[in-house]
């Protein structure tokens, strides 16, 4: 890339920070703005990025004010009124979306791109780990912090494969050109962008048309899509129980989940999950399919699947003891909640499960209030927080109460973030799970400490 300076507006986002790290590794000067300081932005600063937290043109370092030598990258979550963004646009800088930049990287490599309403972060991370632990290796731009490596970016000096999460928000994944594409699901979401469920699914179909000739599409069986692939692209189906790639003989017990893979590229027996949650059987099948198509061996697959530690905030066990269990999960769509709740209840059939849920976006809450309530009603005990607005302005009449009023659980409670710690110091819990894609993650360390002090300090 001809630019020596890369400036990121929204640098602390999970998908922006891995690109910032990538260019730091290439010796570029990297800087940017984010609204709040987080562990990710602190880490970027330690790695050499110049980061500030106030939207002010005066705070842009001088080294990033040369339009001929500075590329500006922004995330769609940044409002159009952002003063720094407007200043760069008004002063002849080249300004591109994050997805465009990632697209340039995938164009010049053998890209494995993972799309889907849910599951894409886990599947892309599993795929990256399978390749990383094999003779094939890979680069990876991930939508979560992979616990095995404590990073969302993997770099290789010997592999031309790039694993990337393909984000459908704002049609970002239309900038990508995969050699292998995986689609885990296409359940309607982001209707504030797409308007209709049909438009949402058509966007995924457009994504399939971008697969390079001779490439592969690995599609979750039963997904309501009509792929628009090039005639030379091979379409494979997968699911837990059926499809070209599927599982047999699933065994669960003693904290382990083991299955056999049935595959047109060669069956593999006795695959043990490093994160033994039932939903990871299906996630694992998708990742293994991509790995097999990329030349990873059976033994390498077995070893990597058993050593996969998972992704932070994706069904992450914070406490796992006889006295209390605490799980943190990113789920923010009704179908994700249903899948996660079902997995938790199957793991702990004799325990009471209490969920704390922070709805994400006014528009999503409005569009799926009934579905959210139905998912949460699978639980005996629900604590509902206020909506996290992210990029949105309030919508009249849309609050957490439109979900709360429909929940049929035996116990349910509306609670503010400020009151939550005090509540948890008194409320008995057996299995606690926090759900949400907003800022609920900032409460996780405090919640964990409260539970450890209450239940484990005397053990």
C-alpha positions in Angstrom: 0.0 0.0 0.0 1.3 3.4 -1.0 0.2 5.2 2.2 2.6 5.4 5.1 0.0 6.7 7.5 -3.3 4.9 8.3 -5.9 6.7 10.5 -8.9 4.8 11.9 -12.1 6.4 13.0 -13.5 3.9 15.4 -10.1 2.2 16.0 -11.3 0.3 19.1 -13.9 -1.8 17.2 -13.1 -5.5 17.0 -12.9 -5.4 13.2 -11.0 -2.1 13.1 -8.4 -3.0 15.7 -7.2 -6.1 13.8 -6.6 -4.0 10.7 -4.8 -1.4 12.8 -2.6 -4.1 14.2 -2.0 -5.5 10.7 -0.6 -2.1 9.5 1.4 -1.6 12.6 3.1 -5.0 11.8 3.8 -3.7 8.3 5.7 -0.7 9.8 3.0 1.9 9.0 2.2 4.8 11.2 -1.2 4.1 12.8 -3.5 6.4 14.7 -7.2 7.0 15.3 -10.2 8.0 17.4 -12.5 6.0 19.5 -15.3 7.1 21.8 -14.1 5.2 24.8 -10.9 3.7 26.2 -11.0 -0.1 26.3 -8.6 -2.9 26.8 -8.3 -3.1 23.0 -7.4 0.6 22.6 -4.9 0.4 25.5 -3.3 -2.6 23.8 -3.1 -0.7 20.5 -1.5 2.3 22.2 1.1 0.0 23.8 1.8 -1.5 20.3 2.5 2.0 18.9 -0.8 3.4 17.7 -1.7 7.0 18.5 -5.2 6.9 20.0 -7.4 9.6 21.4 -11.0 9.7 22.7 -12.5 13.0 21.9 -14.0 13.9 18.5 -11.8 16.9 17.7 -9.9 17.9 14.6 -7.4 19.6 16.9 -6.4 16.2 18.4 -5.5 14.6 15.1 -1.7 14.3 15.2 0.1 16.4 12.6 1.6 13.3 11.0 -1.9 12.3 9.8 -2.8 15.6 8.2 -1.0 15.1 4.9 -3.7 14.0 2.5 -1.2 12.6 0.0 0.3 10.1 2.5 -2.6 9.3 4.8 -5.4 6.8 4.2 -8.6 7.3 6.4 -10.6 4.2 7.4 -13.9 4.4 9.1 -16.6 2.0 10.4 -20.2 2.4 9.5 -21.0 2.7 13.2 -19.5 6.2 13.1 -22.2 8.9 12.7 -22.2 11.0 9.5 -21.9 14.1 11.8 -18.5 13.0 13.1 -16.3 16.2 12.9 -13.0 14.3 12.2 -14.6 12.3 9.4 -16.1 15.4 7.9 -12.8 17.2 8.1 -10.9 14.5 6.2 -13.7 14.3 3.6 -13.6 18.0 3.1 -9.8 18.1 2.7 -9.1 15.8 -0.2 -8.2 12.7 1.9 -8.9 9.2 0.5 -11.6 8.0 2.9 -12.8 4.3 2.8 -14.9 1.9 4.8 -13.2 -0.8 6.9 -14.7 -3.4 4.6 -13.1 -1.9 1.5 -9.7 -2.2 3.1 -10.3 -5.8 4.2 -11.5 -6.5 0.7 -8.2 -5.3 -0.8 -6.4 -7.7 1.5 -8.7 -10.7 0.5 -8.3 -9.9 -3.2 -4.6 -10.5 -3.1 -4.7 -13.7 -1.1 -6.6 -17.0 -0.9 -9.5 -15.9 1.2 -11.8 -18.0 3.4 -14.7 -15.7 4.3 -17.2 -16.7 6.9 -20.7 -15.0 6.8 -23.9 -15.5 8.8 -26.3 -13.9 11.1 -24.8 -15.9 13.9 -21.9 -18.3 14.3 -19.5 -16.5 12.1 -17.0 -15.4 14.8 -16.8 -18.9 16.3 -16.6 -20.6 12.9 -14.0 -18.2 11.5 -11.9 -18.5 14.7 -12.1 -22.3 14.6 -11.1 -22.3 10.9 -8.2 -20.1 11.6 -7.1 -22.3 14.5 -7.4 -25.4 12.4 -5.2 -23.9 9.7 -2.7 -22.3 12.2 -2.1 -25.6 14.0 -1.5 -27.4 10.7 1.2 -27.4 8.0 -1.0 -25.1 6.0 -1.1 -22.0 8.3 -3.0 -18.8 7.7 -3.5 -15.1 8.3 -6.7 -14.2 10.0 -8.8 -11.1 10.7 -11.3 -12.2 13.4 -14.4 -10.6 15.0 -13.4 -11.7 18.5 -10.4 -12.3 20.7 -9.2 -15.9 20.1 -8.3 -17.2 23.5 -5.5 -19.5 22.2 -3.6 -16.5 21.0 -5.1 -13.6 23.0 -5.6 -11.6 19.8 -8.0 -11.0 16.9 -5.2 -11.0 14.3 -3.0 -13.9 13.1 -0.1 -13.3 10.7 1.9 -15.8 8.8 5.1 -15.4 6.7 4.6 -18.7 4.9 0.8 -18.9 4.0 -1.2 -16.9 1.5 -4.5 -18.0 3.0 -6.5 -15.2 4.8 -9.4 -16.1 7.1 -11.8 -13.2 7.5 -15.2 -12.7 9.1 -17.7 -11.4 6.5 -19.9 -8.9 8.1 -23.3 -8.4 6.5 -24.1 -5.1 8.3 -24.2 -2.2 5.8 -23.5 -4.8 3.0 -19.9 -4.7 4.1 -19.2 -8.3 2.8 -19.9 -7.2 -0.7 -16.3 -5.9 -0.8 -14.8 -9.4 -0.3 -13.7 -11.9 -2.9 -13.6 -15.4 -1.3 -11.9 -18.5 -2.6 -14.0 -20.4 0.1 -17.1 -18.9 1.6 -19.0 -20.3 4.5 -22.6 -19.2 5.3 -23.7 -20.3 8.8 -27.2 -18.7 8.7 -29.3 -16.0 7.1 -31.9 -15.3 9.7 -33.2 -11.7 9.2 -31.4 -9.0 11.1 -30.3 -5.3 10.5 -33.7 -4.5 9.1 -32.8 -0.8 9.8 -30.4 -1.2 6.9 -32.2 -3.7 4.7 -35.8 -2.9 5.2 -37.2 -6.3 4.4 -36.3 -9.9 5.1 -36.1 -10.5 1.3 -33.6 -7.7 0.9 -31.5 -9.2 3.7 -31.4 -12.6 2.1 -30.7 -11.1 -1.4 -27.6 -9.5 0.1 -26.3 -13.0 1.1 -27.0 -14.2 -2.4 -25.0 -11.3 -3.8 -22.2 -12.4 -1.5 -22.2 -15.9 -3.0 -21.7 -14.4 -6.5 -18.4 -12.9 -5.4 -16.7 -16.3 -4.8 -13.8 -16.6 -7.2 -14.2 -19.1 -10.1 -13.2 -22.6 -9.1 -13.9 -21.8 -5.4 -16.2 -23.3 -2.8 -19.4 -22.4 -1.0 -20.0 -24.2 2.3 -23.7 -23.6 3.1 -25.6 -24.5 6.2 -28.3 -27.0 5.1 -31.8 -25.5 5.2 -30.6 -21.9 4.9 -33.3 -20.1 2.9 -30.9 -18.9 0.1 -30.6 -19.4 -3.6 -26.9 -19.1 -4.2 -25.8 -17.1 -7.3 -22.4 -18.7 -7.7 -20.2 -19.0 -10.8 -20.8 -22.3 -12.6 -17.3 -23.4 -11.6 -17.9 -22.9 -7.9 -18.7 -26.1 -5.9 -21.5 -25.8 -3.4 -21.3 -28.0 -0.3 -24.0 -28.4 2.4 -23.4 -29.0 6.1 -25.3 -29.4 9.4 -25.0 -31.4 12.5 -27.2 -34.2 11.2 -27.3 -34.0 7.5 -25.6 -32.6 4.4 -22.3 -33.3 2.5 -20.5 -32.7 5.8 -22.2 -33.9 9.0 -21.7 -35.6 12.2 -22.5 -39.1 13.5 -22.2 -40.8 16.9 -22.1 -37.7 19.1 -21.1 -38.6 22.7 -21.5 -36.3 25.6 -20.4 -36.9 29.2 -17.8 -36.2 31.8 -17.5 -32.6 30.5 -16.6 -33.9 27.0 -18.3 -33.9 23.6 -16.9 -36.2 20.9 -18.2 -36.9 17.4 -17.4 -38.6 14.1 -17.3 -36.5 10.9 -18.9 -37.8 7.7 -17.2 -36.0 4.8 -16.9 -36.3 1.0 -13.2 -35.4 1.6 -12.7 -38.3 4.1 -14.4 -39.3 7.3 -12.7 -38.6 10.6 -13.5 -40.5 13.8 -13.4 -39.3 17.4 -13.1 -35.6 17.1 -13.2 -34.0 20.6 -14.4 -30.5 21.1 -12.1 -28.1 23.1 -15.2 -26.1 24.0 -17.7 -29.0 24.6 -20.9 -27.2 23.9 -23.4 -29.0 21.6 -23.7 -26.0 19.1 -19.9 -26.3 18.5 -20.4 -29.7 16.8 -22.1 -27.9 13.9 -19.7 -24.9 14.1 -16.8 -27.4 14.0 -18.2 -29.2 11.0 -18.2 -26.0 8.9 -14.7 -25.1 10.0 -13.4 -28.7 9.3 -15.0 -28.6 5.8 -13.0 -25.4 5.0 -9.8 -27.0 6.6 -10.2 -30.2 4.6 -10.7 -28.2 1.3 -7.5 -26.3 2.2 -5.4 -29.5 2.7 -5.3 -29.9 6.5 -4.8 -33.5 7.5 -7.1 -35.7 9.7 -4.6 -35.8 12.6 -4.0 -32.1 12.4 -7.8 -31.6 12.6 -8.2 -33.8 15.6 -5.4 -32.1 17.5 -6.6 -28.6 16.7 -10.3 -29.2 17.5 -9.4 -30.6 20.9 -7.1 -27.7 21.7 -9.5 -24.9 20.6 -10.1 -22.7 23.6 -12.8 -20.6 22.1 -13.4 -16.9 21.6 -13.9 -14.4 24.4 -17.6 -13.6 24.9 -18.7 -16.6 22.8 -20.1 -19.0 25.4 -17.2 -18.1 27.6 -17.1 -19.8 31.0 -15.9 -17.2 33.6 -16.6 -19.5 36.6 -17.2 -23.3 36.4 -17.6 -24.8 39.8 -20.0 -27.0 41.8 -21.1 -24.0 43.8 -21.8 -21.6 40.9 -21.4 -21.3 37.1 -21.0 -18.0 35.2 -21.1 -17.8 31.4 -20.7 -14.7 29.3 -22.0 -14.7 25.7 -22.3 -12.1 22.9 -25.8 -13.3 21.8 -27.9 -10.4 20.6 -30.4 -12.0 18.2 -33.4 -14.1 19.2 -32.1 -17.2 17.5 -28.7 -16.9 19.1 -30.4 -16.6 22.5 -32.5 -19.7 21.8 -29.4 -21.7 20.8 -27.3 -20.6 23.8 -30.1 -21.0 26.3 -30.8 -24.5 25.0 -27.2 -25.4 25.2 -26.9 -24.1 28.8 -30.1 -26.0 29.9 -28.8 -29.2 28.4 -25.5 -28.8 30.2 -27.2 -28.0 33.6 -30.7 -29.7 33.5 -31.0 -29.8 37.3 -30.0 -26.2 38.0 -31.8 -22.9 37.8 -30.5 -20.7 35.0 -30.6 -16.9 35.5 -30.0 -14.7 32.5 -29.1 -11.0 32.3 -29.9 -9.6 28.9 -29.0 -6.2 27.5 -30.9 -5.5 24.2 -28.8 -4.1 21.5 -30.2 -1.3 19.2 -33.7 0.3 19.4 -34.5 -0.9 15.8 -33.6 -4.5 16.6 -35.6 -4.4 19.8 -38.6 -3.0 17.9 -38.4 -5.5 15.0 -37.9 -8.6 17.2 -39.5 -7.8 20.6 -41.9 -10.8 20.3 -39.1 -13.2 19.3 -36.8 -11.9 22.1 -39.5 -12.5 24.7 -40.1 -16.0 23.3 -36.4 -16.9 23.6 -36.0 -15.5 27.1 -39.2 -17.2 28.3 -37.3 -20.5 27.9 -35.7 -19.5 31.3 -37.1 -19.5 34.8 -35.4 -16.2 35.7 -34.7 -13.2 33.5 -33.1 -9.8 34.4 -33.6 -7.3 31.6 -31.3 -4.2 31.3 -32.0 -1.0 29.3 -31.4 -1.0 25.6 -27.8 -0.3 24.4 -28.3 2.3 21.6 -24.9 2.0 19.9 -25.2 4.1 16.7 -28.9 4.8 17.0 -31.0 7.7 18.4 -34.0 6.6 20.6 -37.2 5.5 18.9 -40.4 6.7 20.5 -42.2 3.9 22.4 -39.2 1.5 22.1 -37.8 0.5 25.5 -36.9 -2.8 27.2 -40.4 -3.0 28.5 -41.8 -4.1 25.1 -39.8 -7.3 25.6 -40.3 -7.5 29.3 -44.1 -7.3 29.1 -44.2 -10.4 26.8 -41.8 -12.6 28.9 -43.6 -15.4 30.6 -40.8 -16.6 32.9 -41.7 -17.3 36.6 -39.3 -14.6 37.7 -38.5 -11.5 35.7 -37.1 -8.1 36.6 -36.2 -4.9 34.9 -32.9 -3.5 36.2 -30.5 -0.7 35.4 -26.8 -1.3 35.0 -26.1 0.7 38.1 -28.4 -1.4 40.3 -27.2 -4.7 38.9 -24.2 -5.3 41.2 -26.2 -4.6 44.3 -28.9 -7.0 43.1 -26.4 -9.8 42.4 -24.9 -9.4 45.9 -28.2 -10.6 47.4 -29.9 -12.7 44.7 -29.3 -16.5 44.9 -27.9 -17.9 41.6 -26.9 -21.3 40.5 -26.1 -20.8 36.8 -25.8 -17.1 35.7 -25.3 -16.0 32.0 -24.9 -12.5 30.7 -26.1 -11.9 27.1 -25.6 -8.9 24.8 -23.5 -7.1 22.2 -23.4 -3.7 23.9 -21.4 -2.5 26.9 -22.5 -5.3 29.2 -19.0 -6.8 28.8 -17.7 -4.0 31.0 -19.7 -5.4 33.9 -18.4 -8.9 33.5 -15.3 -8.6 35.7 -17.4 -7.1 38.6 -20.1 -9.7 38.2 -17.4 -12.4 38.3 -15.9 -10.9 41.4 -19.2 -10.7 43.2 -20.0 -14.4 42.5 -16.5 -15.5 43.5 -16.7 -13.6 46.8 -20.2 -15.0 47.5 -19.8 -18.6 46.6 -16.0 -19.5 46.3 -14.2 -17.4 48.9 -14.7 -20.1 51.6 -14.2 -23.1 49.4 
